[in-house]
C-alpha cells in the first residue's frame, strides 16, 4: 500500500498542536483535551465539521450542570457516574447531539477527578471546549477546490461513452467484435465515485444546496442505463442490414461529438429523419430480417430516449464556457 499524507491529516496534526499550544499558554488545566476536541471536529467537509462541532459543544456544555447536580447531591463516586450517564445520554440524544457523548464524557471525568466544584473549574473546561472546537473550525475553513477532479471524472466518463459507441458501430457494420467490455464496469464505478465526490463538494459550501456536476453525473447515469439496455440489442443482431449501417453512421457521428460543444436537439432531429427513412423502405422479406428490423427500431427508440435525457439537462455556466454541453 502506498504511503500517503492527505490534506485532512495535515490539518488534523496542525490543528491539534495549535489548540494544545493555545490552551497551554492560557494556563488551562487538562489542556491536552483541547487537542482531542480538535481531532474529533475536523471532518471531510465543512458542513460535517460544523455539525460535529455543534454536537460536541452542546454535549460538553450540558455535561457541566449534570455533573454539578449529581456529584454535589449524591457524591463523587464511580457509581454516581454510571447513574448520571443513564440520564445524561438520553438527554443528549434528545437534543440530537449524539456525536458529542464521548467528548462530553471527558468533561464529566475532569469534574469528577477535581473532586470539587468551582467557577474556575467551569471556566477552565469551557476554555478547553472553545479552544479545541474553535481551532478545528478555523482549520477546516480551507478545503481544496474539487473542480479539477470533477472535470477529470467528466472527461473519463465521456471517453468511455465514446469507446462504447465505437464498439457498437463496429458490430453494426461488421457483425463482429473482440471488445472486452471493460468500459462498462469502469464507467459504472466512475459514475458512483463522481456523484459521491460532487456531493462532498456541496457539503463544503454552507450556502450551496446543489452542485451542477452532481446533476450532470446523474444525467450521465441515466444515459448509461440506456446504453446497458442497448448493448444486448446490438449483440443480438444476426444479419447486417442497410438500416443497421445507417444507425452505425449515426452512432459514429454521435460518438465523435460526445465532447463539449454539441447539443442533443440536433441529433434528435437527425434521428427523427432517419426513422422516417426507415418507414419508407421495403418491408422485411424473411422472418430473420423482420426480427433484425424490429431490434433496430427498438435501438432507435432507446437512442431517442438517450438524447431526450441530455436535452432536458439544464446547464448554466457550462454552456457559456463550452464545458459539459455535450451529447
Buried (B, 14 or more C-beta within 10 A) or exposed (E): EEEEEEEBEEBBBBBBEBBBBBBBEEEBBBBBBBBBBBBBBBBBBBBBBBBBBBBBBBBBBBBBEBBBEBBEEEEBEEEBBEEBBEEBBEEBEEEEBEBBBEBBBBBBBBBBEBEEBEEEBBEBBBBBBBBBBBBBBEBBEEBEEBEEBBEEBBEBBBBBBBBBBBBBBBBBBEEEBEBEEEBBEBBBEBBEBBBEBBBBBBBBBEEEEEBBBBBBBBBBBBBBEBBEBBBEBBEEBEEBBEBBEBBBBBBBBBBEBBBBEBBBEEBBEBBEEBBEEBEEEEEBEEEEBEBBBEBBBBBBBBBBBBBBBBEEBEBEEBEEEEBBBBB
